[in-house]
Amino acid sequence: MSSDEMKQRAAEAALKYVEENTVVGVGTGSTVNYFIDALSRIKHRIEGAVSSSAMTTERLKACKIPVLDLNAAGPLPLYVDGADEVNHQLQMIKGGGGALTREKIIAAASEQFVCIADQSKRVDVLGAFPLPVEVIPMARSYVGRELLKRGGQPVLRENFITDNGNLILDVYNLQILEPTKLEAELNHIAGIVTVGLFAQRPADVLLLGTADGVQTIQA
Ligand code: 5RP
């Protein structure tokens, strides 16, 4: 079975977490695209969605799902998003699609975070996937030096500007043994907008698409 089929299975399984007449937080990426397609089948049963990126907004609109502003929607009961890596505590590396800042905001504003992923995303230790860090453009070199001091190898993502007008440094060579501590430490570096480490606010449920079906894993 292909990883796309496993992603689709996980995405379809997330539908059962959607409650009637609520607003759903929607992440970004290829797995989430399957979720949006599934959500469009029940769009008459929800009020709408809060989007984490321009890409997701475009797809939601194409599916005629109303896109609402987070400030107007208030706290959300549910956020559904993918991950680049997820460990056994359901802490994640995210931001492969560059939408980490808005994703982190919606995750923080949501009661339940359901992560949807294919089995290749499951890891024992985070860090084999380069950690995306969103930085204010003028801080790029300074932040790069600070990351080097901490043992990372920052690489500027070429030809990429985030939806917030910032840059992404992808940080290689990290073996993240203490995700919560590293997230807190990197959050204190001036010029970093968001670290793609979702450890302080991990997922609550992981729906892992495998060749044998979807595994439901609770934090
Ligand atoms: C985007 C993300 C995505 O959730 C992550 O990159 C996984 O993407 P995909 O579902 O395409 O594998 O964090 O910023």
Residues whose N, C-alpha, C, O or C-beta is under 5 A from the ligand:
A	BS01	5RP	T28 G29 S30 T31 V32 D81 G82 A83 D84 K94 G95 G96 G97 G98 A99 L100
